[in-house]
Amino acid sequence: MKLLIKISHPAHVHFFKHFIKEMRSEGHEIKVLTTPKNISIELLEHYDIPYQSYSHPTNASKANSQLKLHYETWKLAVEFQPDFLTGIGGTSISHVSTLVDGKSIIFTDTEDAILQNKLTFPFADNVYTPECYKEDIGSNQVRYPGYHELAYLHPDRFEPDPSVLDYIDADEKDKIVIVRLSSWDAAHDIQNEGFGDIISAVSQLESTGAKVVFTSEKKYPNEIEHCISQVPIHKIHDLMYYSNLYIGEGVTMASESAVLGTPSIFISTRKLGYLDELEDRYGLVFNFHGEDRQKKGLNKAVNILNNYDGKKWKNRRKKMLEDKIDVTNLMLHIFS
């Protein structure tokens, strides 16, 4: 079997990495097309996944960049002649699949990627979504009991490495908080926002005695330089596992922390079905969307840290895992 995979975000590397390894071990031929984002390429190289990257036109608009992606996807597909084309979101994948003799399988969990979804779904052979996905896509939608993050953070796929704590000069007895700021430059981020005063937020968290590890996609104030993460990007999930709390604007890191049993506070105007379910059904996420989201989120964070009970969060994770599947196994079944 020939399979073309498009990767446009670092989390997509994690989503597909175990699937790629197992499919290749069975003799299937896989081509990976990725955007020239340094972190995605760094991860692909770390996991020894061969890839082909394309470059955006200099100072190009989003429309021109998308046309470039379509062209590069089409060119590779014509050369490779895949049986299947797949990706997360994947507008170019679904469109190109109609021009070559290949079937398109799209994965998505993002209801607020409205334009991308409208351009993608009608052309896809199948669109796989978590059961908690809020929208009804149509006859090509397949719902499954899981989250994207369980393709790589399910306990059958992930074993935490405590040596990650050496990077932050900590041990398992220390109270650790991860704070994340997003760049807000994706199409679905338009008109969305999260934190206000990040300096005040870090100060409040440190007042609980916690060690704050800060990671950001955008420029940050000099006052929090001492918190900047020195953890290698491929080790960040180990740090999440050993942390006591995640708080931030990053939706992926919010859900990753939650499925690892680390309480997660999401401060953003964005609303997503899987984060709502992780809050309402499992109590692993706390979503704060309103104008006072930072104040309420930080109050919740301080309360969790001051009354931390590791057993409680492990039990909540256990309940979630009892209901959900290893998503890599789902992918292996789809393409078998």
N, C-alpha and C positions, 0 to 999 in steps of 0.2 A: 504494500500500500504506500502511496505517496501522499504526504500531508504538508500543506503550507500553513504556517502559524505566523500571525502578525502580532507583534508586541510593541505597545506604545507607552508603557508605564512600568516602572520598576516592579510593582506588585504583580504585573502580568508574568514576569520572569518566574517569580515564586509559584504562581498559579500553575504554570505549565511544566516546571522543572522535573518533577517526579514522573509525570506523564511522558515527557520526552525521553527520559532515561529508560523507562520500561518499554516504550514503543520501539526505541532503537535496539534494545536488547533482543527484541523479537524479530528484528530484521527489517522493520519498516523504515522507509526513507523520509526524512523530515527536513524541510527548509524553514528557517526562521528569518523573517524580515522585521527589522526594528528601526525605530526613529533614533537619531543620533544623540540621544540623551546620555550623558556620561554615566549616570548611575545604572541605567538599564544595561549599558554595554559592560560596565564594571561587573555587574552581577552575572551576565551571560558568560563572561570570561572566567569568573570565579568558579562557576558550575560547569565549565568546560562544554558549553553549548555553542557550536558553530553558528554564525549568523551572517546576514547580509544587511548592511545599513544603507540608508539613503540620506541625502542632505537636503534640507529645506532651502528654497531660493532665498538669498540674502534680503532681509527686510520685507519679506513677502507677507501678504495678508493671509488670514486664516483660510480664505477661499482658495488662493493660489497654492498654499501649502497642501491643502486637501487634494487639489488637482494633481500635484506632484506625487503625493502618496498613491493616488489611484493609478497613475501612470507606472510607478515603480512596482506596484502590486501586480498590475496587468502584465508588465514585461517579464517579471519573474514567473508568473503563472503560465504564460505562453511557453516559456523556455522549459519549465519543470513539468507541466501537465499534471497537476495534483489530482488525486481522487477526491480529496476533501480540502477545504479552506476553512480556517477557524481563527477566532480571536475574541477578545473581550470588547464589546461595542462593535467595532469592525465594519464601519460603513464601506470602506474600500473592499473588504473581503466579500461582503454580500453582493456588491455591485459587480465585481470582477467575476464572481462565480457564475453569473448569468452569461458571461462572454466566453467562458471556457467550459470544458466538460468536467466540472467538479461540483461537488455538493458543499454548500456553506452551512456551517454550524456556528452559531453565535451564542456567547455567554454574556449575560448582563445582570446587574443588580441595582442599576442606577436609574430610578424613575425620572429624576430631574434633568437628565441629558436629553431634553425634549427634542431639539432639532436633530441631533444624531440618531435618536431612536426612530423618528419619523422617516429619516432617509435610509435607515438600515433594515428595519424589521420586514417591510413588504417584500424585500428581495431575498431574504434568508430562507433556506429550506427549513431550518429549525432554530428557535431561540430558546435557550435553556435559562430559566430563572429560578431563584429560591422560591419556596412555597409562599413566603411572606411578601413577595413582590406585589406592590399595590395595584398595578395596572393589568388589564386584560388585553394581551397583545393580539390574540386571534388563534386560528386553528394551528398555526405553526409553533405555538408556545408549548414548552414542556416544563412543568414545575417539578422541583425535587426538594427533599428535606435536607437542606444544608446551606452553607455560606461559602463564598469564594475562598475565604481564608482557611476553610477546612480541607482544601486541596493540598495545603502544605503545613498546617498547624494542628491537624488531627493527631492525636497521640500515636497513631500507627505510622505517622510520617515525620514526627518531630520529637527529638529528645534534647532538652535544654542543657547547655554547657555552662556550669557555674564559673568557669574561668573568665567569662565576660566581665565579671565584677572587678577583675584586676585593672581593667581599663579606666574605671572610675574610682579606684582606691576604696573599694567597699567590700563587705562580706554579706552573707545571707541574713545576718542579724540587723543590718542597717535598714532604715526606712528610706525607700527610694521612690521618687516621682519623676515620670517622664512628661515633659511639656513640649507641645508641638504647635508651630505656626505654619500655615499654608501660604502659598504664593497667590492663590485666587486668580490664576491666569487660564484655567481651563474653561471651555465654553459653558459648562454647567455651573461654573462659579460666578457668572455674571450677576451682579446685584446681591450677592451673598457676602456675608462677613462674619467674623467671630469675636476674638478678643478685642478689648479696648486698650487698657493700660497693662502691658505685659510686665513692666517693672514692679508695679504694685502686686501683681499676681504672684510673681516669683517670691517676693518678700513675704507674702502671707503663707505660702507653702513652706518656706524655710523656717518660719516661726514655729512650725510643729516639730521641728527637729529633723525634718526630712532632707535628704540629699537630692537636690533638683538637677536633673539632666535635661538640658535644653537642646532641641533640634528645630531647625527652621529652613524653609525654602526661600525666605526673603531676608532683607537686612534687619538686624536686630540692634537694640541699644547697647552701648558699651558697658552699661551698668550690670548687664547679665553675662558678660564675657566669661566669668568664672564658671558658669554653668554649662557652657557649650560642650556637647557630646564629643568624645574622642573615640567612641566605639565604632569599629569598622561596620560598614553598611550591612554586610552579610551576617553580622552578629547581633543586629538590633532585636531580633525576636527572642534571643536568649535573655537580653536585658529586660524585655517586656515581661517575660516569665518570672524573673526574680524581683520585679518591681512591685511596690505596694499600690500604685495608682498610676493611671494615665489621665492627663487632662490636656485638651487641645482642640485645634480646628481641623486636624487631619482625620478624615473619615476612615481611611484604610487602617491607620494605626489605632483608631478607636475600636474598630471591630476585631483587629488582630489581638489587641490586649485582652478584650473581653473573652474571646474563645480560648485564651490561655489561662483564664481564671483571674485576671487582674482587673479590678474594678475600673471602669472607663467613664470619664466625663467628657461629653462632646459639647463644645461651645460653638454654636454656629446657627445661622438662619436656615441652613439646609435641613430637609427632613427626608429620611430614607426608610423604606420598609424594614430592612434587616436590622437597623439600629433601633427602630421602634420595637421590634419583636425581642431583641436582646434586652431591652428595658422592661417591656410589659410582661413577658413570659418568664424571663430568667433572672432579671434584676442584676445583670452584669454591666449594663450601660445606663447612664443617666444623661438624658438629652436636655439641653437648655437653649431655647431658640429666641426668646423675647428680648426686649430692649435691656432688661436687667440681667441678661444671661451670664455675664461675667461674675457679678456679685453673687447670684444664686449658685452658680457652678462652683465658685471658690468656697462658699459656705459649706456646700456638700463635700467638697474635697477635704476641707479641714476636719469636718465631722468624721469622715471615713478614716483619715490618718490618725486622729486622736483616739479612735475606738476600733482600731484595726483588728479583725478576727480572721486569720488566714483560713481556718477550717470552714468558715461560712462561705467564702468565695470559692474554695475547692468544691464544696457540695453543690453550689450553683452551677459551676462548670460541668460537674458530673451529670447533673440533670439535663443540661443542654446537650451533652454528648450522647446521652441515651436516646435522644430524639433525632439526632442528625447522623449523616453518613460521611464517610471518607469520600470527598468529591473527586479525588484522583481516580478512585475505583469506578465512579460514575463515568468519567471520561474514557477510561479504558474499555468499559462496556459499550459506550456509544460508538467508538471507532473499531470495535472488534469485528 
